Amino acid sequence: MVAALFFTLWCPSLVAKAQINNNNLTLEKLELFASVFYHIRENYVDETDDEVLIQSALNSALNSLDPHSGFSSASDFLEQKKAEKREYGGLGIEVSLENGIIKVNHAIKDGPAYISGIREGDMISSVGGEPIKGKTLEKAVEGMRGAPGDPIKLIILKPDNTEVELNVVRQIVRGRAVRHRIEKGYGYVYIETFNNSKLTEDLIDALNSITKGLNGDLPGLIIDLRGNRGGLLEQSVKVSSLFLDGGEVLSAKGKKLQDIQRYHAEQGELLPDTPIVIIINSGSASAAEIVAGALQDRGRAVVVGRRSFGKGSVQSVIPLSRGNGALKITTQRYYTPSGESIQGRGIMPDVLVAITSDTGKIKKRLREDSLRNSLSNKDDTNFKEVYKKIIYPSDDWNSSDDFQLHKAIELLSLEQYDEIIESNMSIESFN
């Protein structure tokens, strides 16, 4: 009876398949699990929870496949779906604490604060009738959050020292995923995450703002993807499309040979004559690696920094029948336009640049290939960073300055940039 219960809870489709194929060995192993499960329930020194035991067994089985596969119980799956839809009310500003009061560093365009007249550089001295003085930034910001539609009174100090009282109605707001500026005559954009449905729109606005600030002439662009853990595949393809004139961005291949999906850029790139440098590090993963790999393979950008994380797999979430939770399982691998798998290898920069001074050896970093049970890569050729090729800052380099950014800017003005682009363009790609 316990065995029958186990078969129902564990995976009826697998049992059915085993019966059809007369796979006696598989059935014997499942019966063994049911027997162990029975003895735990009957003989373990403390009371056990059947659901916890089964969920732990499922996760152990899935984690043995790779670190990104797993099982969620019905309650956990429900919470995950709620979290995806959860919305918060806010003012749409980025702030810091300066001299005991809140300073507005950025007001999201069309956000409630911006619409009310709040701008970058404004100071907020009172929130909801309570002075900010003496509060931590966390406590001060806490008072600005609330339900969408609820108004809140703010006292604003403008740069000309005038004081304004505003009633701002909280709205559902999203943080910006792109930060931009002009850096020594070149455009600079930092993409924090691809997990934002408006990322591409924000990036276009940032590029337009930079170009306008440079009087219509953009001599070079730096795209900073350091620490970007990825996000939406759709956004990685759209972002790549901005800098490619059609052709392949990536392919995703599953278990079967015919299970191949190819993703292509749209025709007409945004900045066809602008040199691009992308900065990555070991924290750049998934969607960030797709963009870096696509622009590198297609000869559209030079990549500098350190080898990326190497998260080159796709996970599918499969809701289970009868409300038994959901299965997250790896179903595909990502490949760059040249056909190279990202999994476990990542993207190797064209120019290896360190952020800190030379210690005499390469520091071990957490990457996909160091995770337990990570998927292997059929390409077993050496893909490690070569210590002698890494450019380190000198001993007298100011540690507060960004050496990788410094080298990226320098590269835009060197002949070496064109040489690397020509080398990358010689790589055969599926366009």
VOROSE-95236 format. One line per field, with one value per residue (C-alpha): residue number from 1; z, x, y. Coordinates in pm, 1 decimal, always signed. Each point is the difference from the previous one (the first is absolute). Layout:
% residues N
seq <- c(NUM|...)
zz <- c(Z|...)
xx <- c(X|...)
yy <- c(Y|...)
% end
This chain:
% residues 431
seq <- c(1|2|3|4|5|6|7|8|9|10|11|12|13|14|15|16|17|18|19|20|21|22|23|24|25|26|27|28|29|30|31|32|33|34|35|36|37|38|39|40|41|42|43|44|45|46|47|48|49|50|51|52|53|54|55|56|57|58|59|60|61|62|63|64|65|66|67|68|69|70|71|72|73|74|75|76|77|78|79|80|81|82|83|84|85|86|87|88|89|90|91|92|93|94|95|96|97|98|99|100|101|102|103|104|105|106|107|108|109|110|111|112|113|114|115|116|117|118|119|120|121|122|123|124|125|126|127|128|129|130|131|132|133|134|135|136|137|138|139|140|141|142|143|144|145|146|147|148|149|150|151|152|153|154|155|156|157|158|159|160|161|162|163|164|165|166|167|168|169|170|171|172|173|174|175|176|177|178|179|180|181|182|183|184|185|186|187|188|189|190|191|192|193|194|195|196|197|198|199|200|201|202|203|204|205|206|207|208|209|210|211|212|213|214|215|216|217|218|219|220|221|222|223|224|225|226|227|228|229|230|231|232|233|234|235|236|237|238|239|240|241|242|243|244|245|246|247|248|249|250|251|252|253|254|255|256|257|258|259|260|261|262|263|264|265|266|267|268|269|270|271|272|273|274|275|276|277|278|279|280|281|282|283|284|285|286|287|288|289|290|291|292|293|294|295|296|297|298|299|300|301|302|303|304|305|306|307|308|309|310|311|312|313|314|315|316|317|318|319|320|321|322|323|324|325|326|327|328|329|330|331|332|333|334|335|336|337|338|339|340|341|342|343|344|345|346|347|348|349|350|351|352|353|354|355|356|357|358|359|360|361|362|363|364|365|366|367|368|369|370|371|372|373|374|375|376|377|378|379|380|381|382|383|384|385|386|387|388|389|390|391|392|393|394|395|396|397|398|399|400|401|402|403|404|405|406|407|408|409|410|411|412|413|414|415|416|417|418|419|420|421|422|423|424|425|426|427|428|429|430|431)
zz <- c(+0.0|+82.5|-332.4|-182.7|+186.4|-92.6|-367.6|-2.7|+170.0|-158.8|-374.1|-160.0|-350.2|+74.3|+147.1|-304.0|-230.9|+202.0|-20.6|-374.7|-50.0|+256.2|+172.7|+298.1|+133.3|+25.6|+176.9|+244.8|+85.8|+51.2|+225.8|+192.0|+56.8|+117.8|+240.5|+142.6|+25.8|+193.8|+248.1|+64.0|+81.1|+228.6|+174.1|+1.3|+352.1|-54.4|-183.9|-369.8|-251.7|-314.2|-218.1|+117.8|-56.5|-350.8|-92.5|+130.1|-200.2|-315.9|+41.9|+70.5|-319.7|-206.0|+157.7|-97.4|-362.7|+22.7|+251.3|-175.7|-7.4|+293.7|+131.9|+164.9|+215.1|-72.1|+270.9|-107.7|-364.9|+93.8|+190.9|-292.7|-237.3|+244.1|+29.9|-379.1|-2.4|+323.0|-43.0|+235.3|+14.4|+2.8|-116.9|-273.9|+136.6|+87.2|+313.7|+243.8|+342.5|+3.5|+303.7|+175.5|-273.7|-316.8|-326.3|-328.7|-229.6|-275.2|-68.4|-238.8|-298.7|+11.3|+357.2|+269.7|+148.2|-341.3|-95.9|+327.9|-84.3|+196.4|-178.7|+48.3|+262.9|+202.5|+374.9|+197.1|+360.7|+105.9|-94.4|+105.9|+248.5|+172.0|-22.4|-156.8|+227.1|+231.6|-198.9|-189.1|-376.9|+31.8|+245.4|-205.3|-320.3|+179.1|+54.4|-373.1|-87.0|+13.3|-192.1|-355.8|-3.2|+351.4|+17.6|+214.5|+97.8|-62.2|+77.6|-273.2|+15.2|-347.8|-101.1|+19.1|+369.4|-58.6|+196.2|-172.7|+151.3|-232.9|+19.7|-206.7|-82.8|+20.3|-312.7|-111.1|-114.3|-135.9|+59.1|-293.9|-133.5|-188.5|+129.2|-241.9|-21.2|-220.4|+96.5|-139.9|-325.1|-46.1|+79.3|+302.9|+91.1|+294.8|-33.2|+345.0|-100.8|-298.2|+222.7|-102.7|-281.1|-77.6|-13.8|-374.6|+6.5|+290.1|-182.8|-312.9|+212.2|+165.4|-336.1|-134.7|+311.0|-32.8|-371.1|+67.2|+274.2|-250.4|-258.0|-218.8|-26.3|+187.5|-66.1|+210.2|+242.7|+309.1|+115.6|+357.7|+81.4|+310.7|+273.4|-229.6|+89.4|-307.3|-24.8|-292.4|-317.4|-204.4|+129.9|-73.7|-362.1|-26.7|+151.2|-237.9|-288.1|+69.0|-107.0|-274.8|-349.2|-0.8|+32.8|+285.1|+363.1|+154.7|-38.0|+265.4|-42.0|+189.4|+38.1|-354.2|-306.4|-154.0|+321.2|-100.6|+35.5|-169.0|+105.7|-250.2|+24.1|-187.2|-304.7|+54.8|+285.5|+209.1|-4.6|-303.5|+0.7|+375.2|+145.1|+304.0|+296.2|+242.7|+353.2|+172.2|+307.4|+178.4|+119.9|-355.7|-71.1|-223.8|-200.0|+55.5|-152.7|-295.2|-84.7|+50.5|-199.3|-286.4|-48.9|+40.2|-248.8|-251.4|+7.3|+139.3|+334.1|+180.0|+338.2|+290.2|+365.0|+140.9|-112.0|+65.6|+221.7|-258.7|+61.0|-341.6|+74.6|-30.9|+269.7|-65.8|+276.1|-34.8|+224.7|+116.6|-14.6|+292.7|+147.8|+106.7|-44.5|-286.4|-151.3|-113.1|-233.6|-237.6|-357.5|-227.1|-31.3|-139.4|-289.0|-138.2|-375.8|-67.4|+152.3|+327.6|+313.1|+285.4|+258.4|+252.6|-216.8|-18.2|-222.7|-17.3|-38.6|-300.5|+244.6|+352.9|+248.4|+378.2|+238.5|+278.8|+15.8|-86.6|+275.2|-208.3|-75.8|-125.4|+284.5|-4.7|-62.4|+32.8|-346.3|-149.0|-45.8|+371.5|+105.4|+113.4|-278.8|-257.0|-358.1|-191.9|-329.3|-287.5|-95.3|+246.6|-142.8|+251.4|+62.4|+295.8|+28.3|-77.4|+283.4|-226.4|-218.6|+283.0|+17.9|+362.3|+139.7|+115.0|+369.7|+19.5|-166.3|+203.8|+118.5|-1.9|-378.0|-233.5|-183.6|-226.5|-109.4|-50.4|-234.7|-184.5|-72.8|-104.1|-236.7|-192.3|-122.3|-94.0|-326.9|+207.1|+4.9|-379.4|+3.5|+257.1|-190.0|-323.2|+182.8|+149.7|-335.1|-148.5|+227.5|-194.8|+128.5|-78.3|-135.8)
xx <- c(+0.0|+287.4|+160.5|-323.9|-29.4|+356.9|-57.1|-296.7|+186.2|+340.7|-52.5|-285.9|+123.8|+335.3|-171.2|-228.1|+297.8|+185.7|-299.2|-30.0|+371.0|-4.7|+292.4|+22.0|+319.1|-159.1|-302.2|+223.6|+180.5|-327.9|-118.8|+326.4|-72.2|-352.6|+144.9|+249.2|-275.4|-217.3|+278.6|+72.5|-364.8|-23.2|+337.6|+163.5|+54.6|-208.4|-323.3|+53.2|-198.0|-84.9|-19.5|+337.2|+163.3|-138.2|+86.1|+355.1|+33.0|-125.1|+236.6|+293.7|-74.9|-32.9|+304.5|+204.1|-72.6|+115.2|-11.9|-285.3|-261.5|-236.3|-346.7|-242.4|-287.2|-351.3|+28.9|+349.9|-105.7|-299.2|+224.5|+242.1|-281.8|-124.9|+350.2|+21.5|-321.1|+60.5|-17.4|+100.2|-86.1|+275.7|+108.3|+243.1|+316.9|+350.6|+133.5|+289.3|+43.3|+199.6|+46.3|-286.2|-261.5|-94.9|+164.3|-169.9|+259.8|-242.9|-371.7|-141.6|-153.9|-381.6|+14.4|-220.3|+284.6|+111.5|-355.2|-32.9|+308.2|+272.0|+335.9|+354.8|+176.6|-313.9|+12.8|-287.7|-12.8|-336.6|-204.2|-362.5|+32.4|+303.8|+345.5|+273.9|+272.8|+132.2|-136.4|+197.3|-42.6|-188.6|-250.9|-38.9|-68.4|-239.5|-237.5|-15.8|-119.1|-365.0|-303.9|-45.7|-247.7|+82.5|+127.0|+289.3|+110.6|+363.5|+194.5|+255.4|+301.1|+93.9|+359.3|-85.5|-94.9|-373.2|-226.1|-291.0|-274.0|-126.5|-265.1|+123.7|-226.4|+182.1|-6.2|+130.6|+351.2|+289.6|+364.6|+218.4|+226.6|+231.8|+229.1|+189.1|+245.1|+266.0|+341.4|+298.8|-178.4|-147.3|-340.9|-27.7|-300.5|-22.8|-265.3|-80.1|-244.5|-185.0|-294.8|-190.3|-257.0|+82.0|+376.9|+39.3|-214.7|+204.8|+323.3|-115.5|-90.3|+343.9|+178.9|-203.3|+80.8|+372.6|+1.5|-182.1|+250.1|+282.9|-168.3|-103.6|+345.7|+54.9|+363.8|-21.6|-221.3|+77.8|-258.4|+65.4|-143.4|+205.5|-197.5|-301.9|-158.8|-223.0|-377.9|-241.4|+117.9|-225.2|+182.3|+343.8|-106.1|-150.8|+305.2|+229.1|-227.1|+72.3|+360.1|-40.8|-142.8|-190.8|+166.1|+15.9|+22.7|-1.7|-134.3|-151.6|+31.1|-189.9|+30.3|-105.3|+197.1|-305.4|-73.0|+186.3|-124.2|+181.9|-42.9|+77.4|+49.9|-226.0|+129.3|+138.1|+240.0|-12.4|+365.8|+163.3|+315.1|+63.2|+278.8|-119.9|+186.0|-177.3|+130.4|-73.5|+117.3|-63.3|-334.7|-131.4|-238.5|-273.6|-164.0|+307.3|+214.7|-237.7|+46.0|+377.4|+38.3|-221.1|+171.1|+342.6|-65.0|-159.1|+297.8|-210.4|+174.4|+324.2|-42.8|+229.7|+17.7|-2.9|-157.2|-374.9|-200.9|-90.2|-373.7|-94.4|-310.9|-375.1|-246.4|-368.4|-262.1|-257.1|-310.0|-89.0|-346.4|-243.7|+161.5|+311.2|+233.4|+242.0|+313.5|+284.1|+222.5|+282.2|-119.8|+249.1|+350.9|+91.3|+245.4|+162.5|-27.6|+326.4|-152.9|+193.7|-180.6|-1.5|-62.3|+281.8|+236.6|-153.9|+128.1|+373.9|+90.8|+204.4|+213.6|+40.8|+0.5|+5.5|-170.5|+257.4|+378.3|+206.2|+34.1|+213.2|-276.9|-357.5|-249.7|-258.6|-348.0|-343.9|-121.3|-244.8|+264.4|+83.9|-360.5|-82.6|-145.8|+25.1|-68.5|+308.1|+107.6|+87.8|+277.8|+268.6|+277.9|+175.2|-205.8|+181.4|+134.3|+370.7|+173.3|+263.2|-270.4|-178.6|+59.4|+25.5|-2.4|+339.5|+89.6|-55.5|-343.0|-268.3|-223.8|-304.4|+32.2|-149.0|+293.4|-215.6|-200.1|+326.0|+130.7|-333.5|+16.9|+362.4|-80.2|-257.5|+276.2|+256.2|+63.0|-18.4|-379.3|-29.4|+240.4|-211.4|-321.9|+148.0|+117.7|-344.1|-172.3|+206.0|-179.1|-253.9|-349.0|-355.1|-159.7)
yy <- c(+0.0|+236.7|-85.1|+77.8|+332.0|+83.3|-75.6|+236.7|+284.7|-52.7|-3.3|-192.1|+70.7|-165.7|-308.7|-23.5|+22.8|-262.1|-235.6|+52.2|-67.5|-281.2|+166.3|-229.5|+154.2|+343.4|-146.1|-180.5|+324.0|+182.0|-282.6|+34.5|+368.6|-84.2|-256.5|+250.9|+258.2|-248.6|-86.3|+368.2|+64.8|-301.6|-6.6|+343.8|+128.9|+318.2|+62.3|+74.2|+198.8|-196.6|+309.6|+128.8|-338.9|-33.9|+359.1|-48.3|-320.9|+171.0|+293.2|-230.1|-190.8|+318.7|+167.9|-305.6|+92.0|+361.9|+288.4|+182.0|-277.5|-43.4|-71.3|+243.6|-119.7|+128.9|+267.6|+108.2|+16.6|+215.0|+241.1|+17.4|+93.8|+263.0|+145.9|+35.3|+205.1|+190.0|+376.9|+276.9|+365.3|+256.4|+343.7|-99.2|+158.9|-116.1|+164.7|+21.8|+158.4|+322.5|+224.9|-174.3|+46.6|-187.9|+100.2|-91.8|-154.7|-92.9|+43.4|-258.3|+174.4|-10.6|-133.3|+159.5|+207.8|+126.9|+93.4|+192.2|+207.0|-181.7|-4.4|-121.7|+210.7|+76.2|-69.7|-153.2|+123.5|-144.4|-306.1|-37.7|+285.4|-154.2|+164.1|-212.3|+137.7|-270.1|-296.2|-261.4|-13.9|-328.8|+149.7|+315.4|-193.6|-234.5|+291.7|+68.1|-350.1|-94.8|-114.4|+128.8|+289.3|+122.0|+361.9|+113.4|+349.6|+96.2|+316.2|+64.7|+229.5|+118.0|+82.4|+373.0|-55.2|+44.1|-235.2|-174.4|-214.1|-272.0|-268.8|-294.0|-293.6|-331.0|-213.0|-335.2|+75.5|-198.8|+69.6|+93.3|-271.9|+238.4|+270.3|+218.3|+285.9|+154.4|-131.4|+190.6|+77.6|-347.3|-145.3|-227.6|-218.0|-236.5|-271.3|-135.9|-274.8|-141.4|-86.8|+312.5|+5.1|+365.2|-44.2|+51.1|+314.6|+137.8|-80.7|+182.8|+304.1|-14.7|-17.7|+291.8|+202.3|-72.1|+84.5|+326.4|+83.5|-53.0|+226.8|-291.4|-155.7|-329.1|-101.9|-316.2|-190.8|-205.8|-255.7|-109.3|-345.6|-70.6|-171.1|-36.0|-335.2|-8.0|-4.7|-8.6|-175.0|+228.8|+307.3|-144.8|-54.7|+350.1|+167.1|-190.7|+104.0|+366.4|-55.5|-262.6|+24.4|-328.5|-338.9|-247.3|+104.9|-348.0|-349.9|-226.6|-376.6|-268.8|-376.7|-86.7|+103.5|+163.1|+193.1|+317.4|+356.8|+284.7|+362.3|+274.8|+372.9|+235.9|+181.8|+350.9|+62.1|+315.5|+110.4|-165.1|+214.1|+14.6|-216.9|-199.9|-147.3|-234.6|-52.2|-333.0|-186.9|-330.2|+136.9|+51.8|-287.0|-136.7|+284.5|+218.9|-274.3|-29.8|+369.6|-4.1|-322.5|+115.6|+336.8|-158.7|-282.1|+232.1|+235.7|+282.9|+53.4|-62.7|-169.9|+89.1|-106.1|-353.3|-328.3|-0.9|-236.3|-265.0|-43.9|-136.0|-204.7|+56.7|-105.9|-73.5|+12.3|-279.8|+16.5|-351.6|-154.6|-0.5|+308.3|-191.7|+297.0|+58.6|-142.4|+225.5|-191.7|+84.9|-50.8|+180.1|+137.1|+343.8|+39.8|+314.7|+77.9|-186.0|-314.0|+9.6|-113.9|+251.3|-273.6|-34.3|+205.9|+343.0|+277.7|+56.5|+370.1|+106.2|+198.0|-137.8|+288.3|-32.0|+241.1|-34.1|-21.1|-307.8|-264.0|-234.2|-247.6|-14.4|+13.9|-280.4|+140.2|-154.2|-93.6|-248.3|-269.3|+13.2|-72.8|-350.8|-218.0|+277.2|-107.0|-101.2|+150.6|-232.7|+239.6|-103.1|+217.1|+221.3|+313.6|+148.7|+351.7|+23.1|+183.7|+157.8|+155.5|+180.3|+376.8|+112.7|+353.9|+123.1|+3.1|+375.3|-15.5|+177.1|-287.7|+228.9|+38.5|-261.4|-157.6|-218.4|+303.4|+190.7|-271.3|-17.7|+373.4|-29.7|-287.3|+206.0|+229.3|-268.8|-185.9|-318.8|+43.6|-43.4|-294.3|-184.5|+74.1|-136.3|-311.9|-62.6|+53.3|-280.6|-247.3|-205.5|+79.8|-104.8|+319.8)
% end
